[in-house]
Amino acid sequence: MTAHPMDTFVDDKMARRNALLLAFAQALGGASASIVIATGPLVGYMMLDEDKALATLPVSTMVLGTAFGTIPAGMIMRRFGRRAGFTGASLLGAASGVLASFAVFQDLFWLFALACCLGGFAGAFVQQYRFAAADTASDAFKPKAISWVLAGGVLAGVVGPQTVIWTKDLFVPILFAGTYLAQAVLALIAFCLLMFIKIPRPPRISHAQAGGRPLREIMAQRRFIVAAACGICSYALMSLVMTATPLAMIGCGFSETDAALGIQWHVLAMFGPSFFTGNLIARFGKERIVSIGLALLAGCSIVALMGVELAHFWTALVLLGLGWNFGFIGATAMLTDAYRPEERNMVQAVNDFLVFGFVATASFSSGALLNTFGWATINMLVFPFVVLSLGLLAWLVLAERKAGTIS
């Protein structure tokens, strides 16, 4: 069998260099997202006079922007390359921060939500960092490259919430206006870092030459179905609980700083394990790590249902972050088994479109559910989806084991 042209791009030395640069860029891109998560519902709550159920809409529009941006991101980077796509998105992220700050100054809720949507569109490119890190990596190094990039979120877990704490009162009495100007500065720093990544652009070859399968055939694979479902479950459930948490904490009498620090611990838990998640996947297998992640998501809700003290909120947020890390990184690694190199851009984009479409629905529903049914209901909703995802994983493992026995 002749080597595919994409195989000539495998270079672990280049992959390590790219992964480090992308990890630092992830720290800044992730910080921008955590800023919106920590402050968006609070800004919305302050701007809205009557219908407080829409307070989480800015977070939802950010996620929706990410969902809408996933397929264009794949097409743009397939046509112009990773670096052009990433740097252009960083500039868009900076513009969204400036627009959000202006909206806060002018007390314009819908303009603020639009700015968050633009930031989410830029975030669709940030979500591709983990795939870009694997582009030039060998099969053995791919899980580590993915986890290295997501480890950059450890810095985001500090940079984002600390940016909120240090800048929220910059233009008193207008809270958080300075925070979104700071978000724009972070995006510009990311732009400078991304100028130095080196990922060769795949040669432009025809579909017949590439040997790429129809998208329908790829998506019909058991492994794609289960990887996508577990990725959706891990991310959407995390978004559902996380988006509601700052409002729930404020409702229980805690301060904006308490909420921001809670999000900080959550983001640290999301990305901190990434230093060794790749090794755990290599040792114990993707499916087992995803299962542990789903169990941790259920553990988060158990703790949240036990009480509404600060310790309950923060512990639940930590478990929520750990569950996302194992569940989402494991599902991402599973997905890489479902496509060939020449199919990667479109499959990755479709996967992220599915993931963030459901995440947007979860975050949008979060405010209304909290306002109508309360904090306990949000946490109770986690359990059936965790059970469903674990069932799909068991189905995949048994089916592949049976197929291996037959062969």
WOQUIVEN-V796834 format. One record per run of one state. SS is the DSSP state (~ for helix, > for strand, _ for the rest). FROM is the first residue (numbers start at 1). TO is the last residue. If there is no record, write none. Layout:
((SS/FROM/TO) (SS/FROM/TO))
This chain:
((_/1/4) (~/5/9) (_/10/11) (~/12/47) (_/48/51) (~/52/80) (_/81/81) (~/82/106) (_/107/108) (~/109/126) (_/127/128) (~/129/134) (_/135/138) (~/139/151) (_/152/152) (~/153/167) (_/168/176) (~/177/194) (_/195/206) (~/207/210) (_/211/214) (~/215/219) (_/220/221) (~/222/251) (_/252/255) (~/256/272) (_/273/273) (~/274/284) (_/285/285) (~/286/304) (_/305/309) (~/310/335) (_/336/340) (~/341/372) (_/373/374) (~/375/406) (_/407/407))
